[in-house]
Amino acid sequence: MTKLTNLERTRIQMQYAVPLIRDLQEILGEQVINDALGEMHRRREKRAAQSAREADFTRMKAGTDMFAAGGALDYEITGESDEHFDMDVTNCRYAELMADMDATDIGTLLICNGDFADALKIGMELKRTQTRMQGADCCDFRYCRR
């Protein structure tokens, strides 16, 4: 059995999700659907915070490599310790995937915003001020202990 990379799984998911979301935006209104996607992430973050594990910064490189598998991300670790992990993503194939689908406007809602709940689940807080999905030169991931 072939194991798919995270990027490959995301590509398959987006092939179904993007057309569905576009249809829902057309039927119910773009803002209504975008607000609902935002609410979905807020609920996911709340659940993640309630079931959080103890932060383990020694595993961050391995976790990052999982998301970067198959050439999905080019990144540079800019700082790491027992209390924080900082990196900049300089090239993001997830953003390219959404651009190819003419869907970067919802890419942040569907893909990038999930990073915050993922961080909470592993006992960390993520601060990020920009993403490649939104056209920035890099995604600035800054993780710290919750």
N, C-alpha and C positions, 0 to 999 in steps of 0.2 A: 504494500500500500504506500502510495506517495504522500508525503506530508506537505501540505500547502504552507507557504509563508503567510505571514499576517497580511502582507500587501495583496497576495493572490486571493485570500479570503475576503478582504475588503473590496477588491475589484468585483468579485462575484456578488457580494451584498449590494454594492452600489448600482450594478446593472439592473437590479430589481427595485431598489429603494428610490433612486433618483426619478425614474418615470412615475412611480406612485406618488411621490411628494409633489412633483410638477402637476399631476392631475388634481391632487387635493388642493394645491395652491390655486389652481384655476377654478375649482368648484367652490371652495370655502373662503378663498382669499389668501394672498401671500402672507400677510401679517398674522392672521389667525394660525396658520400652519407653523410659521417660524416661531411664534410665541409658544405653541404647543411643544415644539422641539426643545426650546429653551427650558420649559417646565419639566420635560422628560429628564433633562440633564440635572436639574435641581433635585428632583426626586431620587435620581440615581446617586447623586452626591450624598444626600441625606442617608440613604441606605448604606452606602459605603462607609460613611463616618461611624455609623452604629456598629459595624462589624469589622472595624479596622484592626489590623495586626500591628505588632511592634515594628517600628521602622528599622530597616536593615540596609544601610547604605553600601555595604560590601557587595550586595547583589545588583546594584543599579547598572553596572556595565553589562552584565549578562542580560538583564531585562531590556536594555537599550538595543543590544545586539539582536534580540529576538524581533523587535519591531523594525530593525534595519535590515533583516535578512533578505537576501535576493536583490541587494542593491537599492532597497527602499529608501534609505536615508544616508546622506553624507553628514557626519557630525564631528564636532570637536568637543572634548571634555575640557571645560575651562576652569574647573575647580572641584575637588572632592575631599571629603573628610568623614568622620563618624557622625557629623551633624548636618551635612549638606552635600548636594550633588548638583553641579551646574554644567550645562552643555548648550551649545549652539548648533542647530541643525541648519546646514548651509544649502542642502539640496534635499527636496522632499518629493518622492515619487507619488505619495498620496495626493499632494497638491496637483501634480501633473495629471494624475488619473482624473481628478475632478475637473481640471481645465479641459481635458480631452472630452469630457461629457458636458461641457459648458455649464458646470455646476459649482464653481468655486464660491458662489454666493451662499450656497447651503453646505459647502464642505466643512466650514467651521462648525456649523450646527450638527452635522452628522458624524464627523471624524474628530476634529481637534478638541472640541469641548469635552469629549470623553476622557481626555487625559487628566482632568481635575478629579473625577471620581476614581480613576485608577490610582492616583496618588493618595487619595484619602484611604482607600482600601488597604494600602500598604503602610499606613501610619505616617504619611507625609503630607505636606502642603505644597502645592505647585503655584508658583508665581510665573506668569508669562505675559509679556507686554506686546508681543508681536508674533505673527506667523507667516510662513511662506504662503499659506493658503490665502492670506489677505494681501499678498503682494510685497511683504517685507523681504529684506535680504537674508534674514535668518529667523528661525524660531528660537527664542531665548528661554530655555527651560531652567528654572531655578527651584530646586526641591530643598525643603528643610523639614526638620522634625516637627510634627504637630504638637 
